[in-house]
Amino acid sequence: MTRITIDPITRIEGHLRIDCEVDGGKVTNAWSSGTMWRGIELILQGRDPRDAWVFTQRICGVCTTVHAITSVRAIENALDLEVPLNAQYIRNMIMAAHGIHDHIVHFYHLAALDWVDIVSALSGDPVSTAALGASLSDYSANSVPNIKAVKDKLASFVGTGQLGVYASGYWGHPAMKLPSDVNLLAATHYIQALDVQRTANKIVAILGSKTPHIQNLAVGGVANPINPESQSTLTLERIYAIKALIDQLGDFVHNAMINDVAAVGALYADWTGYGAGITNYLSVPDMPLDTKGTSFELPGGHIPDGDIGAFKAITSTTDDYFVNGVAESVKHSWYDYEGGADSLHPFEGQTNPNYTDFEDDGKYSWVKSPTFYDKRAQVGPLANVLAMYAAGHEPTKRHLTKLVKAASAVAGTDIPLTALHSTIGRIAARAVRCAVLHEALQNQWQLLVDNIAKGDFDTFNRPVFPKGEVRGVGFHEAPRGVLSHWVVVEDGRIKNYQAVVPSTWNAGPRDHNDAIGPYEASLMDNPVADPEKPLEVLRTVHSFDPCLACAIHMTDADNRPIVSVKAL
C-alpha cells in the first residue's frame, strides 16, 4: 500500500489537500482536507445586515457575485421583502453571465489539462484538425489559419524551453490518450476561450458596475436606475450592447464547448466507470420570475441514490423541505460546538476553531460537513442538470440529448444517461449547464426589455428592520452547486451568520456518522498508474471544480491592520 499526499491541489481556488491510500493500482481510502480556517461568520457578527453582501462576496475572488446575491436574498427572506421584477431580471442576467464565464474557465483552463496533452498537440496537423472540427460542428473559428496560429504559439513556448502556464502538466503520462489532432483542437479552443470568458464577464461588469466584486446590489433590489431619458442610467444603448455580447457567446458555447466535451468524454469512455461517489444529488431552483421567489426559470430539487424517478422538487425560497433538511457536522473538522453537539442546523451554527493537527481517524479539515436529512449529498452542475432533467426542463433535456448524441457518435456506441454518474459525467454536465445558462441569459434579457417597455422602471424596495429577532435563508444554484446563506438578525444587527457553500458540501470530511464526503467517495477505486504522478486523482478532484476559498476563510482575532491607505 502507498500513501499519496497532494498538497496543495493546484488549478483550483483556495487551499486543498488530498490524501489517498493506493493498493493494487487503485485508491482504497481517501481524505479531503481544507487547510485554512473559516472565519467569515465571525467577521459579520454585529454588523448591519444591509452590508453583509459586500463582505461575503470577498469570500472568494472568483465566486464573487454568487455570495453577494445569496447574501441579499437571505436578508430579504428574513424581512419577507419583495424584489422588483427589473431587479430580479438584472440579477438573473448577472448570475447567468457569471456562470457561463465560470464553466468555460473550468473546462478549458482548469480541468482540460488533465485530459489534453499540450505537448502532443505540437504533432497535430492544422489541416486535418480543422477537418476534425468541421466534422463535429460548424463553429466559425475552426479554420486552418486559426489552428495554425495556436500551434505556432505553442511551439514558441516549447522552443524557449519554458512551457509557461503549461509547465506543470503530466505530459506524456500513460493515462493521456487523445490523438494529436484532438489535442491540437482542444488547445486551440483553450486559447480562444480566454477571450470568450472575458466577453461573458463584460456583461457582469456592465450590469454590476465592475467585476470581480460587483457594486450594484442592495437589500431590496439593485442600484441600477432605469430611465430612457438619461445617459447616466441603464439605457437602451447599454441593454442592447449586452445583447450583442450574449450573441457572441452563443457560437462558442453551443458549437465549440459542447462538442469538445462530447469528444473528450467519448475518447475517455472508460472514465464513465470512475468517480461516481455520493449519488444523493441536491440542487435548488434559480432565476426567480416573480417578486416573491415562488416561480423560477430553472428548477431544482433532491435526487436520492441516483434515482431520477424519486426526484423531489424544491419549490420556493421558503420551502420547508430545503430549510429544515440542512445541517453541518464538525466531528472531523477543526471546530467544536458548544454543548458537545456534532451537528447543528445553520441557524444555530457556530464557528469555534479547535485545531488538533491532521488525524486520519479524528479531525483533519477546516471544512465542515453538511448533510441533507442526515445524509451526504453531492452538489454541482451534475446534480443541477439531473434535477432539471427530472423536472422535465425542456432546454436541459435538449442540450443533454445533443451532447450525449455527439459523444455516442464519436464513441461509436450509445452512451446511457447513467454514464453521467462519473468523473467525466460531471464535466459533461457543466457543458450542458453552460448551454442552458446561455439560453436563460437570452430569456432574461428579453424579459427585462419587455418589462421596461410596459413602463415599469422600478429596481428597488426599501427594507425595514423590525425590533426583535428574524431569520432568513438565501439560496442560489452557483456554478459549483447549492450555495445558501443563513442569517439571524436581532434588533437590526446580525446575531449569527453561516454560509453553507458548494465546496463545503463536496469537500467536507467524514461527518458525525463517519460517512465520507463526495470528494473522498468519488476517489474510491480510482485507478492510479503512477503514484509519483497521480494524474487520475487530479482528474476526479478537478471534475468538481473545487473552490476552497469559499469553504474556508480567515480572520485575525487580534484585529491587527492588514493595510492602510492614505487619501491624497
C-alpha positions in Angstrom: 0.0 0.0 0.0 1.2 3.5 -0.9 0.1 6.8 0.7 -0.2 9.8 -1.6 -0.4 13.3 -0.3 -1.1 16.1 -2.8 -0.8 19.5 -1.0 -1.8 21.9 -2.4 -4.1 20.8 -5.2 -3.4 23.3 -8.0 -5.7 24.6 -10.7 -8.4 25.4 -8.1 -9.3 28.3 -5.9 -8.1 28.1 -2.3 -6.1 25.5 -0.3 -7.0 21.8 -0.6 -5.0 18.8 0.5 -5.9 15.3 -0.7 -4.5 12.1 0.9 -5.1 8.7 -0.7 -4.1 5.2 0.1 -3.3 3.2 -3.1 -3.2 -0.6 -3.3 -3.1 -2.7 -6.4 -3.2 0.4 -8.7 -6.5 1.7 -7.1 -7.4 4.2 -4.4 -8.6 2.3 -1.3 -9.1 5.2 1.1 -9.1 9.0 0.9 -9.2 12.1 3.0 -10.1 15.7 1.8 -8.7 18.5 3.9 -9.2 22.2 3.7 -6.1 23.8 5.2 -7.2 27.3 6.1 -9.6 28.4 8.9 -13.1 29.5 8.1 -14.0 32.8 9.9 -16.2 34.9 7.7 -19.2 34.3 10.1 -17.3 35.9 13.0 -16.4 39.0 10.9 -20.1 39.6 10.2 -21.4 39.3 13.7 -22.8 42.7 15.0 -22.8 44.3 11.5 -25.7 46.0 9.6 -27.4 43.3 7.6 -27.5 45.6 4.6 -23.7 45.5 4.4 -23.3 41.7 4.6 -23.3 41.2 0.9 -20.3 43.5 0.5 -18.3 41.4 2.9 -19.5 37.9 1.8 -18.6 38.4 -1.8 -15.0 38.9 -0.6 -15.0 35.2 0.5 -13.6 34.5 -3.0 -12.1 36.4 -5.9 -13.7 34.0 -8.4 -17.2 33.3 -6.9 -17.9 36.9 -6.0 -21.3 37.6 -7.5 -22.8 34.4 -6.1 -22.1 35.3 -2.5 -23.3 38.9 -3.0 -26.7 37.8 -4.5 -27.2 35.0 -2.0 -26.5 37.3 0.9 -29.1 39.9 -0.1 -31.6 37.1 -0.7 -31.0 35.9 2.9 -31.8 39.3 4.3 -34.8 39.8 2.1 -36.1 36.4 3.1 -35.8 37.3 6.8 -37.7 40.5 6.1 -40.3 38.9 3.8 -39.3 41.7 1.4 -40.4 41.5 -2.3 -37.9 42.4 -5.1 -39.0 44.4 -8.2 -39.1 42.4 -11.4 -36.5 44.5 -13.1 -34.1 43.8 -10.2 -34.8 40.1 -10.5 -34.0 40.1 -14.2 -30.8 42.1 -13.8 -29.6 39.8 -11.0 -30.5 36.8 -13.1 -28.5 38.1 -16.1 -25.5 38.7 -13.8 -25.8 35.2 -12.5 -26.1 33.6 -15.9 -23.2 35.5 -17.4 -21.0 34.7 -14.4 -22.0 31.1 -14.6 -21.1 30.9 -18.3 -17.7 32.6 -17.6 -17.1 30.1 -14.8 -18.0 27.0 -16.7 -15.8 28.0 -19.7 -12.9 28.7 -17.4 -13.4 25.4 -15.6 -13.3 23.1 -18.6 -10.7 24.8 -20.7 -8.3 26.4 -18.2 -8.6 24.2 -15.1 -9.8 20.7 -16.0 -9.0 20.1 -19.6 -5.3 19.9 -19.0 -5.9 16.6 -17.1 -7.1 15.1 -20.4 -5.5 17.1 -23.1 -1.7 16.7 -23.8 -0.5 20.1 -24.8 2.9 18.8 -25.9 1.2 16.2 -28.1 -0.7 19.0 -29.8 2.5 20.0 -31.5 2.3 16.9 -33.6 -1.2 17.8 -34.8 -1.8 18.8 -38.4 -3.8 22.1 -38.7 -5.5 20.9 -41.9 -6.7 17.6 -40.5 -7.5 19.2 -37.2 -9.7 21.8 -39.0 -11.4 18.9 -40.8 -12.0 17.2 -37.4 -13.5 20.4 -36.1 -15.8 20.7 -39.1 -17.0 17.2 -38.6 -18.1 18.0 -35.0 -19.8 21.3 -35.7 -19.9 24.5 -37.8 -18.0 26.6 -35.2 -16.8 29.6 -37.1 -13.3 29.8 -35.6 -12.2 26.2 -36.6 -10.2 27.5 -39.6 -6.8 26.3 -40.7 -5.2 29.7 -40.1 -6.6 29.9 -36.6 -5.5 26.5 -35.6 -2.0 27.0 -37.2 -1.6 30.2 -35.2 -2.2 28.4 -32.0 0.2 25.6 -32.9 2.9 28.2 -33.7 2.2 29.9 -30.3 2.6 26.5 -28.5 5.8 25.8 -30.5 7.2 29.2 -29.4 6.6 28.2 -25.8 8.4 24.9 -26.2 11.2 26.5 -28.2 12.2 28.6 -25.2 12.4 25.5 -23.0 9.8 27.0 -20.7 6.1 26.0 -21.0 4.8 28.9 -19.0 1.3 28.2 -17.8 1.6 24.6 -19.2 4.8 23.8 -17.3 3.4 21.6 -14.5 1.3 19.2 -16.6 1.8 15.5 -16.7 2.6 15.5 -20.4 3.2 12.1 -21.8 1.5 10.3 -18.9 0.3 6.9 -19.8 -3.3 7.9 -18.9 -3.2 10.6 -21.6 -4.6 9.1 -24.8 -6.1 11.7 -27.1 -4.9 11.7 -30.7 -2.6 14.7 -31.5 -5.3 16.4 -33.8 -7.8 16.2 -30.9 -5.2 17.7 -28.6 -4.5 20.5 -31.1 -8.2 21.3 -31.5 -8.7 21.4 -27.7 -5.6 23.6 -27.3 -6.9 26.0 -30.0 -10.2 26.3 -28.1 -8.2 26.8 -24.9 -6.7 29.9 -26.3 -9.9 31.2 -27.8 -11.7 30.6 -24.6 -9.6 33.2 -22.9 -11.4 35.8 -25.0 -14.8 34.2 -24.7 -14.9 34.1 -21.0 -13.9 37.8 -21.0 -16.9 38.5 -23.2 -19.2 36.9 -20.5 -17.5 39.0 -17.8 -18.2 42.2 -19.7 -21.9 41.6 -19.2 -21.3 41.2 -15.4 -19.3 44.4 -15.4 -21.9 46.5 -17.4 -24.7 45.5 -15.0 -22.7 45.2 -11.8 -20.5 48.3 -12.3 -17.3 46.2 -12.0 -16.1 42.6 -11.8 -14.9 40.9 -9.7 -16.9 42.2 -6.7 -20.0 43.8 -8.3 -21.2 47.1 -6.8 -24.9 47.3 -7.8 -26.7 45.2 -5.3 -28.8 46.3 -2.4 -31.1 44.5 0.0 -34.4 45.1 -1.8 -33.2 45.2 -5.4 -30.4 46.7 -7.4 -28.8 50.1 -7.7 -29.3 50.2 -11.5 -31.7 53.1 -12.2 -33.7 52.8 -15.4 -34.6 55.9 -17.3 -34.7 56.0 -21.1 -34.3 59.8 -20.9 -30.9 59.8 -19.0 -27.5 58.6 -20.3 -26.3 58.1 -16.7 -28.7 55.1 -16.1 -29.2 51.7 -17.6 -30.1 53.0 -21.0 -31.4 51.0 -24.0 -28.0 51.5 -25.6 -26.3 49.6 -22.7 -29.0 47.0 -22.8 -28.6 46.4 -26.5 -24.8 46.3 -26.0 -25.4 43.4 -23.6 -27.5 41.7 -26.3 -24.6 41.8 -28.7 -22.3 40.2 -26.1 -24.8 37.5 -25.4 -25.0 36.7 -29.1 -21.2 36.5 -29.3 -21.1 33.9 -26.6 -23.6 31.6 -28.3 -21.3 30.3 -31.1 -18.6 29.2 -28.8 -20.8 27.7 -26.1 -23.1 25.7 -28.4 -20.7 24.8 -31.3 -17.3 24.5 -29.6 -17.6 23.7 -25.9 -20.5 21.1 -26.1 -18.7 19.2 -28.9 -15.2 19.4 -27.3 -16.6 17.9 -24.1 -18.5 15.3 -26.0 -15.4 14.3 -27.9 -13.2 14.1 -24.9 -15.8 12.2 -22.9 -16.2 9.7 -25.7 -12.5 9.1 -26.1 -12.1 8.6 -22.4 -15.3 6.5 -22.1 -13.6 4.3 -19.5 -13.8 7.2 -17.1 -17.6 6.9 -17.0 -16.9 4.0 -14.7 -14.9 6.0 -12.2 -15.8 8.8 -9.8 -19.5 8.4 -9.1 -19.1 8.7 -5.3 -22.1 10.1 -3.5 -25.2 9.9 -5.7 -27.6 11.7 -3.5 -27.9 14.9 -5.6 -29.1 18.3 -4.3 -29.8 21.5 -6.2 -32.0 24.5 -5.8 -34.3 26.4 -8.2 -33.0 29.7 -9.5 -33.6 32.8 -11.7 -36.8 33.9 -10.0 -39.6 35.2 -12.3 -41.7 36.9 -9.7 -41.2 39.4 -6.9 -41.6 36.7 -4.1 -39.3 33.9 -5.2 -42.1 31.4 -5.9 -41.6 30.9 -9.6 -38.3 30.1 -11.3 -36.9 29.6 -14.8 -34.5 26.9 -13.7 -35.9 24.1 -11.4 -34.1 22.3 -8.6 -34.6 19.6 -6.0 -33.2 16.4 -4.5 -32.5 13.0 -6.1 -31.8 10.2 -3.6 -29.4 7.4 -4.6 -29.2 8.5 -8.2 -32.8 7.6 -8.8 -34.2 10.3 -11.1 -37.7 8.8 -10.7 -37.5 9.7 -7.0 -36.8 13.4 -7.6 -38.5 15.8 -5.2 -38.7 19.4 -6.2 -37.7 22.4 -4.1 -40.4 25.0 -5.0 -39.6 28.3 -3.3 -37.2 30.2 -1.2 -39.3 29.4 1.9 -39.7 25.7 1.1 -39.5 23.8 4.4 -38.2 20.7 2.7 -34.9 22.6 2.0 -34.9 24.8 5.0 -35.4 22.0 7.5 -33.1 19.5 5.9 -29.7 21.2 6.1 -27.2 20.6 9.0 -23.4 20.9 9.4 -21.2 18.4 11.2 -17.9 19.1 12.8 -16.9 15.7 14.3 -14.0 15.5 11.8 -13.5 19.3 11.3 -11.3 21.6 13.4 -14.2 23.1 15.2 -16.1 22.4 18.4 -19.8 23.1 19.0 -20.8 24.3 22.5 -22.8 21.6 24.3 -20.9 18.8 22.6 -23.2 18.5 19.5 -21.6 17.0 16.4 -24.1 18.5 14.0 -26.2 21.8 14.0 -28.7 23.5 11.8 -27.2 26.6 10.2 -29.5 28.9 12.1 -27.9 27.5 15.3 -24.4 27.2 13.6 -21.2 28.1 15.5 -17.7 28.9 14.4 -15.4 27.8 17.3 -12.0 26.7 16.0 -10.2 23.7 17.6 -7.1 22.7 15.7 -5.7 19.3 16.5 -3.3 18.5 13.7 -4.2 16.1 10.9 -5.7 12.9 12.4 -6.8 10.2 10.0 -9.5 9.0 12.4 -10.1 12.3 14.1 -10.2 15.9 13.0 -8.4 16.7 9.7 -10.0 19.7 7.9 -11.2 23.3 8.3 -14.2 22.4 6.1 -17.4 21.5 7.9 -19.5 18.5 6.6 -23.1 19.4 5.5 -25.8 16.8 5.4 -29.3 16.8 3.9 -31.7 14.9 6.2 -28.6 13.3 7.9 -27.1 12.0 4.6 -24.3 13.3 2.5 -25.2 15.0 -0.8 -23.3 15.9 -4.0 -23.9 19.3 -5.4 -22.8 21.0 -8.6 -23.7 21.0 -12.3 -24.3 17.3 -12.4 -26.8 17.5 -9.5 -28.4 20.5 -11.2 -28.6 19.0 -14.7 -30.1 15.7 -13.4 -32.6 17.7 -11.3 -33.7 19.9 -14.2 -33.9 16.8 -16.4 -36.0 15.0 -13.8 -38.3 18.1 -13.6 -38.8 18.0 -17.4 -37.0 21.2 -18.1 -37.0 21.3 -21.9 -33.8 23.2 -22.6 -31.8 20.9 -20.3 -33.2 17.8 -22.0 -32.5 19.2 -25.4 -28.8 20.2 -24.7 -28.1 17.0 -22.7 -29.5 14.9 -25.6 -27.3 16.9 -28.1 -24.2 16.2 -26.0 -24.9 12.5 -25.5 -25.7 12.1 -29.2 -22.4 13.7 -30.2 -20.4 11.7 -27.7 -22.1 8.5 -28.9 -21.2 9.3 -32.5 -17.6 9.7 -31.6 -17.6 6.6 -29.4 -19.4 4.5 -32.0 -21.9 3.2 -29.4 -24.9 4.5 -27.5 -23.9 6.2 -24.2 -26.6 5.8 -21.5 -27.7 8.6 -19.1 -26.3 6.6 -16.2 -22.8 7.3 -17.6 -23.2 10.8 -16.1 -22.6 9.3 -12.6 -18.9 9.6 -13.0 -15.8 11.9 -13.2 -16.4 12.6 -16.9 -20.1 13.0 -16.3 -19.5 15.9 -14.0 -17.5 17.7 -16.7 -20.2 16.9 -19.3 -22.9 18.3 -17.0 -21.0 21.6 -16.8 -21.1 21.9 -20.6 -24.8 21.2 -20.6 -25.5 23.7 -17.9 -23.4 26.3 -19.7 -25.6 26.0 -22.8 -28.7 26.1 -20.6 -27.4 29.3 -18.9 -26.8 30.9 -22.2 -30.4 30.3 -23.3 -31.6 31.5 -19.9 -29.5 34.7 -20.3 -31.2 35.4 -23.6 -34.6 34.8 -22.0 -33.8 37.1 -19.0 -32.6 39.9 -21.3 -35.9 39.7 -23.3 -38.0 39.7 -20.0 -36.2 42.9 -18.9 -36.7 44.6 -22.2 -40.4 43.7 -22.3 -41.0 44.8 -18.7 -39.3 48.2 -19.3 -41.5 48.6 -22.5 -44.5 48.3 -20.2 -43.3 51.4 -18.4 -42.1 49.6 -15.3 -38.8 51.3 -14.2 -38.7 50.1 -10.5 -35.5 48.4 -9.3 -35.6 48.8 -5.5 -37.9 48.3 -2.5 -36.6 49.9 0.8 -36.1 47.4 3.6 -37.4 48.0 7.1 -35.9 46.1 10.1 -38.2 45.2 12.9 -37.4 45.0 16.6 -36.6 41.6 17.9 -35.3 38.6 16.0 -35.9 37.5 12.4 -34.3 34.7 10.5 -33.7 34.2 6.8 -32.1 31.9 4.3 -31.0 32.8 0.8 -30.0 30.2 -1.8 -28.5 30.2 -5.3 -27.5 27.5 -7.7 -24.0 28.7 -8.1 -21.5 27.4 -10.7 -20.2 24.8 -8.3 -23.7 23.9 -6.8 -26.0 24.8 -4.0 -25.0 28.0 -2.1 -27.0 29.1 0.9 -26.5 31.9 3.4 -28.3 31.7 6.8 -28.8 34.8 8.9 -30.2 35.6 12.3 -30.9 39.4 12.7 -31.7 40.8 16.1 -32.8 44.5 16.5 -31.4 45.3 13.1 -27.9 43.7 13.6 -26.5 40.4 12.6 -26.6 38.0 15.5 -25.5 34.9 13.6 -24.4 34.2 10.0 -23.5 30.9 8.4 -22.6 30.2 4.7 -23.1 26.7 3.6 -21.3 26.6 0.2 -20.9 24.2 -2.6 -17.3 23.2 -1.8 -18.4 22.6 1.8 -21.0 20.1 0.6 -18.5 18.3 -1.7 -15.1 18.8 0.1 -16.3 18.2 3.6 -14.5 15.4 5.6 -16.3 12.5 7.3 -19.4 13.6 9.1 -20.9 12.8 12.6 -21.8 9.3 11.3 -18.3 8.8 10.0 -19.7 8.8 6.4 -17.2 10.0 3.9 -17.8 13.1 1.7 -18.3 13.4 -2.0 -14.6 14.1 -2.9 -13.5 11.2 -0.8 -16.2 8.8 -2.0 -15.5 9.7 -5.7 -11.9 8.7 -5.3 -12.6 5.2 -4.2 -11.4 2.6 -6.8 -10.0 5.4 -8.9 -7.1 3.9 -11.0 -3.6 5.3 -10.3 -1.0 4.2 -12.9 2.0 6.0 -11.2 1.8 7.1 -7.6 4.6 9.6 -8.3 2.4 11.3 -10.9 -1.2 10.9 -9.6 -2.9 12.4 -12.6 -6.0 10.3 -12.1 -6.6 11.6 -8.6 -6.4 15.2 -10.0 -8.9 14.3 -12.8 -11.6 13.3 -10.3 -11.0 16.1 -7.9 -10.8 18.8 -10.6 -14.1 17.5 -12.0 -15.8 19.1 -9.0 -14.1 22.4 -9.7 -13.1 22.9 -6.1 -13.3 26.4 -4.6 -11.8 26.1 -1.1 -11.7 29.8 -0.7 -15.5 29.6 -0.4 -15.3 26.7 2.1 -12.7 28.2 4.4 -11.9 31.7 5.5 -9.6 33.6 7.8 -9.9 36.3 10.4 -7.4 37.9 12.9 -8.7 37.7 16.4 -6.3 40.5 17.4 -7.8 42.8 14.8 -4.4 43.9 13.5 -4.4 46.2 10.5 -3.6 44.5 7.2 -3.1 47.6 5.1 -3.5 51.3 5.4 -4.5 53.7 2.6 -3.8 57.4 2.7 -6.1 59.5 0.6 -4.3 62.4 -1.2 
